Amino acid sequence: MSARALAAAATVLLVGLIALGLAWELVLAPLRPGGSWLALKVLPLAAALPGFLRRRRYTFQWMSMLVLVYLAEGIVRAWSEQGASRTLAAAQTALAALLFLAAALYARATRPGAARPV
């Protein structure tokens, strides 16, 4: 897969993770009726969006580490919650795992000295 395709996939996954986090905590299954302050958890993800759109390698590198927090949260909440929250947590787990993979592969594909296709 090309670096361009990896960057596009990672960007789509990042936007999906942001949308899921907001929808989950504000509308679909908030901790409290009417929404939850837990929706602020998407702020670090939103901070990475400009770097993803500009394909900055450094942003992909730190996101590959940060997204592990969202992966862990998804696993814990999928295990401990019930109903819609369990399904949403499973979706977060999948998105976070795929984002980790895409971001790490992009960072690897764009590293200095990496073989470039001609």
Secondary structure, 3 states (H helix, E strand, C coil): CCHHHHHHHHHHHHHHHHHHHHHHHHHHCCCCCCCCHHHHHHHHHHHHHHHHHCCCHHHHHHHHHHHHHHHHHHHHHHHHCCCHHHHHHHHHHHHHHHHHHHHHHHHHHCCCCCCCCC
